[in-house]
Amino acid sequence: MEIVKWMFYIFLGGIAIYLIFSPFMLVIGLFKPSAVLSSKEPQTRSRVLNIYGISTVILLALMGFSAFSSLPTEKSVYAATTYSVPSIETASVSTPVVGETASYSEPDLTETWTNVKSDRAVKVVGVQAINRIVLNNKFMKPVEAKGGQLVIVGMKVKNTGEESGDMMWTKFQLIDSQGRKYNEINSFEESISVNAWLKENDVEEAGSQMFPGETIKTAKIYRVASDASDFKLVVNGKLISIS
């Protein structure tokens, strides 16, 4: 999944670079078509307009769309389930109460760090169950519980080694009191919404780079059965009790 995500980011980056430079290529090409067109193709101003004019219009449309979507909107709220406990420590994750929001700051749920790799340690700092995740960006789809629960596990990750790096290729799995196992939400479309929601709440992705000695706050989101409770987190085979 991470490979697909990075390939998608690289693809988007290439498109973005092309669009950004299109207006400059358009202006240059209108004065001197041969400067921006291959010698194997007709070097005419009409071709310049067809190639770079369209991409320039697309860039302007995207800029207008971005400006419109950034206008203030009504603050998103989350629908709550009956099971709700303090969430990510100082991460500004809203309490899932319809019609209002609030913030929690509670002691860590685990007293010590758990070494999950030779140079990485994890500490769980909160867990919360909700019905859906709604982003402030109304153009992005909510993430639904689909008859179950969405469980957010807030945690801290520490780089205990001597080299910078990330937590990619690390498996985070949730287990409930009945021994049922759940993988984090990883469908392509929902992952985009989840990552955007984390950024809205100032929470890092677990794959973010960490310098030696650095600690980041992150979260994993799982879709679990409606009757699931008393969760444990398994990271690289290491069991961490979180409730």
QUINORJO-V10682 format. One record per residue. PSI is psi in whole degrees, 0 to 359 (999 if undefined). D_LAST is the distance of its C-alpha to the last C-alpha in Angstrom with 1 decimal. Layout:
# QUINORJO-V10682
[[PSI | D_LAST] [PSI | D_LAST]]
This chain:
# QUINORJO-V10682
[[319 | 28.4] [321 | 28.6] [315 | 32.3] [319 | 33.0] [314 | 31.4] [324 | 33.5] [322 | 36.6] [318 | 36.1] [318 | 35.8] [318 | 39.0] [313 | 40.7] [323 | 39.9] [319 | 41.0] [317 | 44.3] [319 | 44.9] [316 | 44.1] [317 | 46.5] [314 | 49.2] [320 | 48.8] [320 | 48.8] [351 | 52.1] [315 | 53.7] [321 | 55.4] [318 | 56.9] [326 | 58.2] [312 | 59.6] [314 | 61.6] [316 | 62.9] [328 | 63.7] [330 | 65.7] [320 | 67.9] [89 | 68.0] [326 | 66.6] [341 | 67.4] [338 | 64.9] [355 | 61.9] [147 | 63.2] [147 | 63.9] [344 | 67.6] [354 | 67.3] [158 | 66.6] [124 | 68.8] [80 | 68.4] [158 | 68.8] [330 | 67.2] [323 | 66.3] [323 | 64.1] [316 | 62.5] [318 | 61.8] [322 | 60.4] [307 | 58.1] [341 | 56.9] [316 | 57.8] [314 | 55.3] [329 | 52.4] [319 | 53.3] [318 | 53.1] [317 | 49.7] [314 | 48.5] [322 | 49.9] [318 | 48.2] [321 | 44.8] [319 | 45.4] [320 | 46.3] [318 | 43.3] [319 | 41.0] [321 | 42.7] [316 | 42.3] [341 | 38.7] [357 | 37.9] [148 | 39.4] [135 | 37.1] [167 | 35.3] [133 | 33.4] [133 | 29.8] [146 | 27.3] [162 | 24.6] [138 | 21.8] [135 | 21.5] [154 | 18.4] [175 | 16.6] [341 | 15.5] [111 | 11.8] [123 | 11.4] [167 | 9.3] [143 | 10.8] [204 | 11.9] [130 | 13.6] [121 | 15.1] [24 | 18.8] [3 | 18.9] [32 | 20.5] [126 | 18.5] [145 | 19.7] [132 | 17.8] [74 | 18.4] [126 | 21.0] [128 | 24.3] [352 | 27.2] [162 | 25.5] [157 | 23.3] [165 | 21.5] [148 | 19.6] [148 | 16.6] [104 | 16.5] [161 | 13.7] [157 | 13.0] [142 | 11.2] [332 | 7.5] [137 | 9.3] [335 | 12.6] [163 | 14.6] [148 | 15.8] [121 | 15.6] [117 | 19.1] [347 | 19.0] [172 | 22.8] [337 | 25.7] [23 | 25.7] [141 | 22.2] [150 | 19.0] [141 | 15.6] [125 | 13.0] [133 | 9.9] [357 | 10.5] [157 | 8.8] [142 | 7.8] [139 | 10.3] [132 | 12.0] [171 | 15.8] [329 | 19.0] [159 | 21.0] [122 | 21.7] [127 | 25.1] [158 | 26.9] [332 | 29.5] [107 | 31.9] [348 | 33.1] [354 | 34.7] [139 | 31.4] [142 | 29.8] [160 | 26.5] [120 | 23.6] [153 | 23.0] [338 | 20.2] [47 | 23.2] [351 | 22.0] [223 | 18.4] [150 | 15.7] [117 | 15.4] [122 | 12.0] [120 | 12.4] [110 | 10.5] [140 | 12.2] [165 | 13.1] [142 | 16.1] [131 | 18.5] [136 | 21.3] [106 | 24.7] [3 | 25.4] [193 | 28.7] [3 | 32.2] [149 | 32.6] [155 | 31.3] [192 | 29.4] [191 | 26.4] [23 | 23.5] [153 | 25.5] [19 | 25.5] [130 | 21.9] [122 | 19.8] [119 | 16.2] [143 | 14.8] [139 | 11.7] [134 | 11.1] [183 | 9.9] [341 | 10.1] [6 | 13.8] [7 | 14.2] [140 | 15.3] [142 | 15.5] [135 | 15.8] [153 | 17.8] [156 | 17.7] [124 | 20.3] [14 | 23.5] [149 | 26.5] [308 | 29.2] [316 | 29.5] [327 | 25.8] [322 | 25.2] [315 | 27.9] [318 | 26.3] [313 | 22.8] [322 | 24.5] [321 | 26.6] [320 | 23.7] [316 | 22.1] [321 | 25.5] [329 | 25.8] [17 | 22.7] [39 | 23.9] [134 | 21.2] [155 | 22.6] [148 | 22.6] [337 | 21.1] [3 | 24.7] [147 | 26.2] [140 | 28.4] [137 | 27.4] [160 | 30.0] [128 | 29.7] [354 | 27.4] [147 | 26.1] [134 | 22.5] [156 | 21.5] [132 | 18.7] [181 | 17.8] [151 | 15.6] [142 | 15.3] [130 | 15.6] [144 | 15.1] [116 | 16.8] [172 | 15.1] [154 | 16.3] [334 | 16.3] [12 | 14.7] [143 | 11.8] [177 | 8.2] [67 | 5.2] [154 | 5.8] [147 | 7.1] [134 | 9.8] [120 | 13.3] [113 | 15.8] [39 | 19.3] [355 | 18.2] [126 | 15.8] [129 | 12.4] [118 | 9.5] [134 | 6.1] [2 | 3.8] [999 | 0.0]]
